[in-house]
Amino acid sequence: MGRVERLPDTKAGLLIRTDFADQDGWDAVYRDATVEQLTARAPEWALLVVRVRPEGNGRLRVIPAELWSVENNISLGNMDWQDFTSAAGADGVFRGFGG
């Protein structure tokens, strides 16, 4: 069995790479790419947000431009997890409210 790592005990959001199936594809995204090329491609790369809570975990995919909204509003208690999951599109990706 592989080594099990604990997530750090922090209130900050964590960015964790979870898919290692295609290392060549991962490398190709960044190799020789300009900032402009990455910026143009990045807005629709949905990130997986995982909510880890004693009362129950949850998952939500979020485009990078809206990640701040999820993190800030949940951390401050302005909105609930359900507000974001119910606003996700048919594909399960949160792209903002009213968009």
N, C-alpha and C positions, 0 to 999 in steps of 0.2 A: 504494500500500500504506500502511496506517495506521502510526502511530508505535508502536514496540515499546518497552515499559518492562521493565526488569529488576526482579525482586523484591529487596527489601533483604536484605543478608547479615546475618541475625539468627537467634538461637536461639529467639526468641519466636514464638508463634503469630500468624498474620496473619488478619484477617477481610477478605475481598475480595468485593465484589459482582460477580457474573459474568453476571447476566441483566438486560439493559437493554431487553428486548422490549416491556415494558408499563410505561412511565413513569407513566401515570395510575393504574394499579393499585398501583404502588410508593408513589406519593404518597398514595393513599387509605388505605393501611395506617397511615400516621402522622398525616395531617391530622386535626385535631380529636379525635384519640383520647386517652383518658385513660390514665394509667399502668395502672390496673386492667384496662382493655380490652386493652391490649397484652400485659400479663402473662397474661391469660386465654387469648389466642390464640397466644402465642409457643411454648408447650411442644412443639407438634408441627410447627413449622416446621423441617424438617430442614436442617441446614447441610452443605455439601459440604466434607469434609476431604480435602486432597490431600497425599499423601506424596511428596516430591521427594527421591530418593536416587540416588546413582550406580549402585547395584545394581538399581534398578528403581523406578518410580513406582507409586502406588496411589491409589485413590479410595474414599471411604466417606462415606455420609450419616449424620449424627448429630443427635439432638435436642439443643437447647441445654442441657438439664439434665444431659446426660451428656458434654458436650464436655470438661469438666474432667478426667474420668476418662481419656479418650483422651490428651489432652495430657500430663497429669501422669505417667501410667504409662509411656508411651512415652519421654518425656523422661528419666525416672529409670531406665529400663531394667528396670522391674518386670515389664513385659509386652511382647509383640511385636505388631506390626501384625496378624498373622494371628489373634491372640487376639480382636481386635475385629471383624475382617471375618467371622470364622467365627461370631460371636455376633450378627451382624446378622439382622434378621427376613427373612421371605420377600420383602419389598419392598425389601430392601437397606439398611434404616435401622437403625442401632444405637441401642437404647433402654435399654441396661444389661444386666447379667448376671442371668439367672434371672427376667426380667420378662415 
